[in-house]
Amino acid sequence: MCRLLGYCAPRSASLAEIFGEEGLRDFTALSAFHRDGWGMAWTDGGGTQVRKSALRASDDPAYHELARRPLGQRGIVHLRWATPGLSVRTENSHPFYIDGVAMAHNGAIHPQDRLPELLPPDWERLVTGSTDSERYLLHILFRLQASGDIVTAIGETVASITARFTVNSLNAVLLTPEALYAVCYHDRSMIPEARLRSRGYPGSAEEIARHFDLAYRQTTQAVVVASSDWPQDPRDGWTTMPNGHVLAIAGDTLQTRIEPLPVPVTRA
């Protein structure tokens, strides 16, 4: 289980500018539970940059420095809570960056001993870590090579994975040179409440039921999409994404569109 954040802004801006110090503090505080590493990816006009670590975000000076530096107009942030059995090391931290696409994922794909089956052999050889998440991105890129459309590739990937594996969530944020995409696909019946409680998660049963929700907000400063567990009041412009959909945000105009995935969601 992890926390995701993505943003698109009309100009280069820092996380502290986009959210304010209080909002940034609220998001960073989630690393008390999601403490198995952090990562950021951003586009700065000269390509995509990635920085990631196996340290807890709140304890890492590099995280705080980057959060207050204007990095670019578009970016993603990830706070990791490692799936049991997947090691805590930098190679397994998100975002993963391959062929111009960066991606951060929240969720787990089981069984782990079959994870190499997610990819054709030539693509499996590109894996650098041990996570399901890196393979999730590679599968999208494999499909993108054939379709040429990233939303189509995401939909085909979700359909392929859910047909062959058990997943609690395929929520993800993807960054390309042109746009930002958020994937909302999860099974509320598979929220691991016992694991949350074991780390001292103080939320109510209602808050736990929303643990896999993604919400987005558009202001004059930015379009932001993020995981739950920090303030996302509808009165402040936050809208919960419908499960089983993709949110696309154009990098040049900040226009948004939401498209359904070609996979039925049986448990919303």
N, C-alpha and C positions, 0 to 999 in steps of 0.2 A: 504494500500500500504506500502510496506516495502522494505528494501534492504538486499540482501543475499550475503554471501561470504563463500566459502569453499576452503580448501587447503589440499594437500597431499605432504609431503616432505620426503626426504630420511633419515632425522634425525630430532630430536626435534628442533623446530625453533619458534621464536616469529613472530608476524605479522610485527613488525618493521624490522626484518631481511629479511623477504620474500618480502616486498613491498618497503622497504626503508622509511625513515621518511617522505618524501614528499608524497609517495603513501599512507601511512597510514593516513597522515593528510588529503589528498583528500577524502579518504573513510569516515573518522570520520566526516568530514564537512557535509556529507549528513544527519547527525542527526539534522541539522538545520531544515530540513523538516520532517524527520522520527524521531521524538523526543519523542515518547510515550513508550520508554523503549529500552533495548538492552539485548543481551544474547550471551554467547559463550558456546560451547561444544567441548571437545577435548579428544583424547585417549593418555594416557601417559605411557602405558605398564602395568599399574595397574588397568585398567578399564577406563570407560568414566566418565569424570567430567563435571559438568554443573554449570555455574554461570550466573545469570540473574537478571535484575533490572527493575523497572518501571521508572527510571530516564533517562534523556537524556544522551546519551553516552558521548558527549563532555563535560558535566558538572560533570561527575562521576569519581572521582579519581580511583575507582576500575577498571573501564574500561581501563584507561590509564596504570595502573600498569600491568594488564593482557596482554595488547597489546604489552608490552615490555618484557614479561617473556616467555622464551621457555617453552611452555605448553605441546607439544607433536608433533608427526609426522603428525597427521591429526586433522582437526578441522573445525568448522563452526562458523560464526558470523552473528548476525541478528540485524538490526536496525528497530524498529517497528514504523509504522504509523497506529494507530488503526482504524479498520473499524468502521464507525459510529454505535453506539448502543452497541459496545463491550467495556467494561470498561478498563481503564488503571490501571492495578495492576500487581504485580509480577506473580501471577498465570496465567495471560494471556500473559506474555512475552514469547518469543521464545528463544532458542529451547525448545521443549518438549522432554522428555526422558522417554521411556517406553520399558521394556523388551530388553535392549541392543541396542536400536535404538534411535538416537536423530534426530530431524527434525525441520527445520525452513521453513516457508511458506511465500510467497508473493502473496496476492490476496484475493478475497472475494467470499463466496458461499452464495447464496440467494435462497429463503427467510429465514431469520434468525429464524422465529418462527417454521420452520420445521427442524432445524438442528438436533434435536434428532433422526430424521428419517434416518440420515446418518449411524447409527449403530444398530446392533441387541441389544436388551435390556440388555443382560449381559455385553456387551462392553460399552454401554452408561453409565452404573454405574461406569465405571473407570474414567470418565471425572472429572477433578479437577477444571477446569476453566469454561469459558463460550464461548470459541472461536470455530469457524469452523475449525481452523488450528489443534487444538489438536484432534478433531474428524477425520480430514483427516489422521493424523498419525495412529490413532487407527484403521481406516478402512484398511489402508495398512497392519497393523499387523494382523488384522482379516483375510485378504486374504492370507497373508504369512503363516499363520498357516495351510492353506489348500494346498497351492502350493509348499511351501518350497523354492521358488525362489523370491527374492525381486523385480527384474525387472518385472516379471510376475505379482506380487502382485500390483506393482505401476500401471501397465497398466490396470489391472482389476478395480482398484480403480478409476482411471481417467474415465474409461468407465462408471462405475456405477454412479459416481457423475454427470457427464455431461448429462447422460440420464434422471436424475431426478431433477436437480437443474440448476440454472443460475449461471455461473461463469465468472469472468473476467480474472482470472489467477489461475492456480494450480502450478505455478512455486514453486519449493522447492529444498532444499538441505538436504540429509540424510547422517548420519554418522553411520557406523556399526563398529564392531571390526576389520573387514577385508577390508573395502572399503569405498569410498565416492561416492554418487550418486547425480546427478543434474537432476531435472525434468523441462523441458521447455514445457509448455502448456499454451497458453494464447490467448485472443481475442483482437486484436489491436483496434477493433471498440468500445471496452468498456473501454479504458483508460480514467480515470476520470479527464479530463483536467481542469474542473472548480475547483475541489478540489486542484489540484496542484497549480493553479493560486491563489487560496484563501490563500495559505500559502506563497505566494511570490516567487514561483518557477520561475526562470529567463530564463529557457530554451526556445529555439526556437520551432516552430511547428514540425520541423524535429526531434528534440531531444525528444519531448513529444511522437512522434510516435514510438520511440525506448524504451519507458519507461519500457516495460515488457521484453525487450531483455535480454538474458543471454549470456555471452561470457566466453571463457576459454583460458588459456595460459599455455604452458609447457616450463619450463626452467630447467637448472641444479639444481636450488634451490627448485623448487616445481611445481606441477600442481595446478593451481588456477582457480576457476569458480566464477563468480560474476555478480550481477545486473549491469545495466547501470548507467549513470549519473556521472561517474568519468572516468578519462582517460583510454581508451581501444583501443589504436591505432593499427590497423592491422600491421603496420610497426614494432611494438614492440612485435609481435607474437600473438596478440589476434585474436581469431576466434569466430564469432557469432554462437551460437548453432542454429540448425534448429528447428523451432517450431514443437511441437508434437513428441519430442524425449527425450531419457534419455541418459545422459553421465555417464558412469561407470569408476571409477578410482581405480585400484587395489592398495591396501595399501602397498603390499610388493614390487611390481615392478614398480609402477606408470604408468603402461600401461593403455591406455584409449581405450574405444570403445563407439560407439554411436549406439543406437538401436531405431527404430521407436516405438511409442506407438500404440496400436491397436485401435486408435480413430482418425477419420478424423479431420483435422483442416480446417474448412471452411473459416476462415478469417486469413491469415498469417500476 
